[in-house]
Amino acid sequence: MINKPTSDLHRYQIKLEGRLDHCWAEWFENLTMTTHLQNGEITTLTGPVADQAALRGLLNQIWDFNLAIIAVTRLD
């Protein structure tokens, strides 16, 4: 999914409602997945995304899995 040099990538943080089991990690291979409590359980995906098209594809994948997105933040 990522073919650009690391310096050209933007890092994103995507917060999802609920706890995702670590078996989901293979679907989000380039992202770090953590879960914490914040008014309920929140799963956070953090990592590099190649470009806007890749971000859109990632968000579409999350939508297709029927996961609730709380926030998307560009960390750069």
N, C-alpha and C positions, 0 to 999 in steps of 0.2 A: 504494500500500500504506500510506503514512503520511499521515494526514489531521489528526493532532493537532498543536498548537503544539510547537515544538522543546523548550520548557521542560518539557513533559509526557512526553517520550520518555525511555526508558532506553536506555543504550548497552550493547551486548553484544560479547563477543569469543568467537568459536567457532573452535576449533582442529580441523583435519581432517588425517588421515594422508595423506601424499603431496603431490605437486605438481599443482596444477590449472593448466591452461593459461589464459591471459587471456581466451580465448573464453568461459569460464565466467562472466566478470564480468557479462554481460547477465542471467544467471539470478539474480544477487545484486546487483541494480541499486543499492540504497541502502547497500551495504556496501563498505568498502575491502578489497581482497584482496591479501595479501602472502604470500610464500613464503620460508622460511628453513630452515636446517639445525639440528636439535635431536634427536639420536639418529635421524637419517633426515630426510627432507624433511617439513616441516609447512606447510600452508597455513592462514593465519589470516584470518578474516572479522571485520571490526570495524565497528560503526556503530549507528545508532539503530533501535530496533524499537518499533512503536506500542504494543503491549500483549501480554499473555500469549497471546492467540489468534494474533497475528501471529508470535510466537516459535514457537509450536507448528506453524504452517503452514510456517515456514522450516525447522524441524527435520524435518518430514515430507518436505519437498522434498529435503533432504539425504539422508534415508533412501531415498527413491524413486530417487535417483541412485546408490545403493549406495556412498556415501562413508562412510568410517569416522570417527566423531566421537571426538576425544580429550578435549575439555573444552568446557564452556559456562560463561562467566563474565559476571556482570553487573558493569559497570564503575562504576556510580554509587555 
